[in-house]
Amino acid sequence: MSWTSNPTDEQLLNWYADILKLCQVPAAEAILRPHVQDFRRLPFKEAKGILGEIWRLMRDASSSQFSAEFHFVHKVTSKGLAAAYFGGGPFIHAGPTDAKRFWNAMFSANRLLANADQRNLIMEVRFALAAFAYLLLFEGAIDEAQERLVSFAIAGHEDAQNLQTAQSFVDRGYLVDGKNALRSEERGQPTTYVLLKRVRNAVAHARFWFDSQRNVAEFHDVSPHDPNDTYDAELTFDGVNGMTKHVYMRVSVVAAYMVWLAMLTMTTATVPDYIDLSACTVTKDISG
């Protein structure tokens, strides 16, 4: 993928198709790709049919492990769009603020994770690939994804709990299971979940290493403001790789949905054509 300023519709839709594939919805990519040249010109009924198919494929792709995440994104965005429509406001911006940075982080992390799965590479290299992918996601994608959700949550006047969920959507915790996530301690006290941001700090500040004899990665973070505010974690390679993929997929749920919302703006539709305003959900002809 290459990035161009002021892209044509065809370039934009090709990027959207690439993103859907990256977000583990290849069937949606296959539906969109033949229409990258003519999507904006399609009759309303045909365009809506395509968007309905893509929505259902996104939902089904999330059903095994990330159904709750998809449902949350669906409800928050639908309620935000309905509220904006009733308030006479414009369509809420769905894309990231720094689109080039966001998509580059996703594409690069995807490639790094694919290589981290290559068993012919030595373990230290596989670990380094997974750790750098993790850092890229934190630096280039997580904040953008959560900011998009927060903008919809604010527009929809969500309660404090849902707003907090949107603000920390990706960082929902990775359980210390004693198998792959072996230890997580903040200020010397065990935590139930790996603290994802502090692992990010350890990677970014070169306070991490991999013990190939034990097959264990160690992470150490120290607050620059308080030397007693320390964090230590130990994970197996599978733990690091799995944690990174966990973060990647949470971002992917948001990214795919934002692509779908952006495609809505390329049709002649208005919000009530896709959103049931009374139920704050997509219409039945979209959900199937």
C-alpha positions in Angstrom: 0.0 0.0 0.0 1.2 3.5 -0.8 -0.3 6.7 0.6 -1.3 9.6 -1.6 -2.5 13.1 -0.5 -6.0 14.0 -1.8 -6.7 10.4 -3.0 -9.2 9.7 -5.8 -12.3 7.6 -4.9 -10.6 4.6 -6.5 -7.5 5.0 -4.4 -9.5 5.5 -1.3 -11.7 2.4 -1.9 -8.6 0.3 -2.7 -7.2 1.4 0.7 -10.5 0.5 2.4 -10.4 -2.9 0.8 -6.8 -3.5 2.0 -7.8 -2.4 5.5 -10.8 -4.8 5.6 -8.4 -7.6 4.6 -5.9 -6.5 7.3 -8.7 -6.5 9.8 -9.3 -10.2 9.1 -12.4 -9.7 7.0 -11.1 -10.9 3.6 -14.6 -11.8 2.3 -15.6 -8.1 2.7 -12.5 -7.1 0.8 -13.5 -9.4 -2.0 -16.9 -7.8 -2.2 -15.6 -4.3 -2.3 -12.7 -4.7 -4.6 -14.7 -5.1 -7.9 -16.5 -1.8 -7.1 -13.6 0.5 -6.3 -14.0 2.4 -9.6 -17.8 2.8 -9.6 -19.0 2.6 -6.0 -19.9 6.2 -5.7 -21.9 6.0 -8.9 -23.9 2.8 -8.0 -27.6 3.0 -7.6 -28.6 3.5 -4.0 -30.1 0.1 -3.6 -27.0 -1.7 -5.0 -24.6 0.3 -2.8 -26.7 -0.4 0.3 -26.7 -4.1 -0.6 -23.0 -4.1 -0.7 -22.7 -2.2 2.6 -25.1 -4.6 4.2 -23.1 -7.6 3.1 -19.9 -6.0 4.4 -21.5 -5.2 7.8 -22.7 -8.8 8.2 -19.3 -10.2 7.3 -17.6 -7.9 9.9 -20.1 -9.0 12.5 -19.5 -12.7 11.7 -15.7 -12.3 11.6 -15.9 -11.0 15.1 -18.3 -13.5 16.5 -15.8 -16.1 17.8 -13.6 -14.0 20.1 -14.6 -10.3 19.7 -18.4 -10.3 19.5 -18.7 -8.1 22.6 -16.2 -5.6 21.1 -18.1 -5.5 17.8 -21.4 -5.0 19.6 -20.0 -2.1 21.6 -18.6 -0.3 18.6 -21.9 -0.9 16.7 -24.1 0.5 19.5 -21.8 3.5 20.3 -21.5 4.6 16.7 -25.2 4.1 15.9 -26.3 6.1 18.9 -23.8 8.8 18.1 -25.0 9.1 14.5 -28.7 9.1 15.6 -28.0 11.9 18.1 -26.1 13.9 15.6 -28.9 13.5 13.1 -31.6 14.6 15.5 -29.4 17.6 16.5 -29.1 18.7 12.9 -25.3 18.3 13.0 -23.0 16.9 10.3 -22.0 13.3 9.9 -19.5 12.4 12.5 -15.9 12.1 11.2 -15.1 8.4 11.2 -11.5 8.3 9.9 -8.3 8.8 12.0 -6.9 12.3 12.4 -3.5 11.2 11.1 -4.7 8.6 8.6 -1.3 7.9 7.0 0.3 7.1 10.4 -2.7 5.0 11.5 -2.8 2.8 8.4 1.0 2.5 8.3 1.1 1.3 11.9 -1.6 -1.3 11.0 0.1 -2.5 7.8 3.5 -2.7 9.4 2.3 -4.5 12.6 0.5 -7.0 10.4 3.6 -7.8 8.5 5.7 -8.0 11.6 3.3 -10.4 13.3 3.2 -12.6 10.2 7.0 -12.9 10.4 6.9 -13.5 14.1 4.9 -16.6 13.4 7.7 -18.0 11.2 9.1 -20.9 13.1 12.3 -21.1 11.1 13.5 -17.9 12.7 15.4 -17.9 16.0 13.2 -17.1 19.0 14.9 -13.8 19.8 14.1 -12.5 16.4 10.5 -13.7 16.6 10.2 -12.0 19.9 11.7 -8.7 18.6 9.3 -8.7 15.7 6.3 -9.2 18.0 7.6 -6.5 20.5 8.1 -3.9 17.7 4.7 -4.7 16.3 3.3 -4.0 19.8 5.1 -0.7 20.0 3.8 0.4 16.5 0.3 -0.3 17.5 0.6 1.8 20.6 2.3 4.7 18.9 0.3 4.7 15.7 -3.1 3.1 16.0 -4.5 2.7 19.5 -5.1 6.3 20.5 -6.6 7.0 17.1 -9.1 4.1 17.4 -10.1 5.1 20.9 -10.5 8.8 19.9 -12.9 7.8 17.2 -15.0 5.8 19.6 -14.9 8.6 22.2 -16.2 11.1 19.6 -19.2 8.9 18.9 -19.7 8.3 22.6 -19.8 12.0 23.3 -22.1 12.7 20.4 -24.4 10.0 21.7 -24.4 11.3 25.3 -23.2 8.0 26.6 -23.1 7.4 30.4 -19.8 7.5 32.3 -19.2 3.8 32.1 -19.6 3.6 28.3 -17.5 6.7 27.9 -14.7 5.1 30.0 -15.0 1.9 28.0 -14.5 3.9 24.8 -11.5 5.8 26.2 -9.8 2.5 27.1 -11.3 0.2 24.5 -8.1 -1.4 23.3 -6.4 -1.5 26.8 -9.0 -3.8 28.4 -6.4 -6.0 30.1 -4.6 -9.2 29.3 -5.1 -11.7 32.1 -2.1 -13.0 34.1 -2.9 -16.7 33.6 0.3 -18.3 34.9 0.8 -20.0 31.6 1.8 -17.4 29.0 1.5 -14.2 31.1 3.5 -15.3 34.1 4.0 -12.3 36.3 2.8 -8.7 36.5 3.7 -6.4 39.4 3.3 -2.7 39.9 5.3 -1.2 42.8 6.0 -4.8 43.8 2.3 -5.8 44.1 0.8 -8.4 41.8 -1.8 -7.2 39.3 -4.5 -9.4 37.8 -3.9 -8.1 34.3 -0.8 -7.2 32.4 -0.6 -3.4 32.2 -0.4 -2.9 28.5 0.8 0.7 28.5 3.6 -0.1 30.9 4.8 -2.9 28.7 4.8 -0.4 25.9 7.0 1.9 28.0 9.4 -1.0 28.6 9.8 -1.7 24.9 10.1 2.0 23.9 12.7 2.7 26.6 14.8 -0.5 25.9 14.0 -2.0 29.3 13.0 -5.5 28.0 14.9 -8.6 27.1 14.3 -12.2 26.1 15.7 -15.2 27.9 15.9 -18.0 25.3 16.8 -20.6 27.9 13.6 -20.0 29.8 11.6 -18.8 26.7 10.5 -15.9 28.8 10.4 -12.1 28.0 11.0 -9.7 30.9 9.7 -6.1 30.9 10.7 -3.4 33.3 9.3 0.1 33.5 10.2 3.0 35.8 8.3 6.2 36.1 10.5 9.2 35.2 8.7 11.1 38.0 8.9 8.5 40.8 11.7 5.9 41.0 9.5 3.8 43.3 6.8 3.6 40.7 8.1 0.5 38.9 6.4 -2.2 36.8 7.7 -5.7 36.0 6.2 -8.4 33.9 7.2 -11.8 32.5 5.6 -13.4 29.5 6.5 -16.4 27.3 7.0 -15.8 23.6 3.4 -17.0 23.1 2.3 -14.5 25.7 3.9 -11.6 24.0 2.8 -12.7 20.6 -0.8 -13.4 21.8 -0.9 -10.1 23.7 0.1 -8.2 20.6 -2.5 -10.0 18.4 -5.1 -9.3 21.1 -4.4 -5.6 20.8 -4.2 -5.8 17.0 -7.6 -7.4 16.8 -9.3 -4.8 19.1 -7.9 -2.1 16.9 -9.1 -4.0 13.9 -12.7 -4.1 15.1 -12.7 -0.3 15.3 -10.8 0.2 12.0 -13.0 -2.0 10.0 -16.1 -0.3 11.4 -14.7 3.1 10.6 -14.1 2.0 7.0 -17.7 0.9 6.8 -18.9 4.3 8.2 -16.6 6.2 5.8 -18.2 4.3 2.9 -21.6 5.4 3.9 -20.6 9.0 3.1 -19.8 7.9 -0.4 -23.5 7.1 -1.1 -26.5 9.3 -1.5 -27.9 7.9 1.8 -28.9 9.8 4.9 -28.5 8.4 8.5 -32.1 7.0 8.6 -31.3 4.9 5.6 -28.9 2.8 7.6 -29.6 3.5 11.3 -32.9 2.7 13.1 -33.2 6.0 15.0 -35.6 4.6 17.6 -33.4 1.6 18.5 -30.0 3.2 17.8 -28.9 0.2 15.8 -28.4 -0.5 12.1 -31.6 -1.2 10.2 -32.8 -4.8 9.7 -31.9 -4.8 6.0 -28.3 -4.1 7.0 -28.1 -6.6 9.9 -30.0 -9.3 8.0 
